[in-house]
Each structure stands twice: as structure tokens, then as C-alpha cells.
């Protein structure tokens, strides 16, 4: 198991200690770190997906408003 040292503002430390009083603070911090890692990974995957979508749009055919309207009307028939 690794040891990690962080500097945090005093008000954050006091609020953390009050909120998690009587709990294993190392376990709480470890869980918060896991959540932060997963959140960062999801954000990265989202950015990558957006990049792929935008790249596909560069190669998508251009369709006029008239063509779109005709397609809509054809689907309603």
C-alpha cells in the first residue's frame, strides 16, 4: 500500500474531518480518488467520442434543405 501526502486548505481539512468523523479516512480518501479517476476517464472517453463524431462529419455528404424536406415528406407517406 502506498502513502500519499497532499496539502489542502485548512477549511477543507476541518470540513472533511467533521464530515467523516469516526470513519476510516484513508478508505474514504481512496474511494474519492477512485471516483475522481473514473470521472476523468469518462471525460476523456467523451472527448474522444466527440472527436470521432466531428471527424465523421467532415466526410458526411452535404444535403440541402430541399432534399431534407423531400425525405421527410416521403417518410410521412
N, C-alpha and C positions, 0 to 999 in steps of 0.2 A: 504494500500500500504506500502511496506517495504522500508527501506532506507539501502543502501549498500555502504560501503566505501572501495575503493581499492587504493593501492599505485601503480603508474605507473611511468616509466621513464619520465623525463621532455620532451624529444623529442617526445615521443608518445602523451603526453598531448597536446603539441603545434600542432602537425600534426592533431590530432583529432579535436581540436578547430578550426583550419583553414579549414579543410575539411568540417566540419558540421556547419560552421558559420551561424547564423540565424535560425538554426533548433532547435527543442526541443531535447536537448542532452540526457535527461532522456529516451525519447521514442527511440532514436537511440540506446542507450546502451541496453535497454530492448529487442529490436529486435535482436541485435547482440547476446545477451545472449540466446534468444530463438533458434537462428540458431546454436549456439555452443552446446546447449543441444541436438537438433535434430541430429547434426553431430555425437556427442558422442554416442547417442542411435543407429544410423545406424551402426556405427563402432562396437558396442557391438553385435548387431544382426548379422553382418557379421562374426565376430569371432565365435559366437555360431554356425552359419551355417557351417562354415569351420570345426569346431569340430565335428559336426554331420556327415559331409561327410567323414572325416577321420576315424571316428568310424565305419561307414558302410564299408569302405574299408578293415578294419580288418577282416570282416566276408564275404567278397566277394570271390567267387571261383577263384582259380588261373587258368588262361588259358594260354596255351603255344602259342608260335609264330605260330607253325604249325596249331593249332586249329583256331587261328585268321585268318590266310591266307585262310584256307579252308572255313571259314564262309564268308569272303569277296568274294571269288570266287563263292560260292553258291548264294550269293545275286546278282551277276552280270549275272547269267544265266537266 
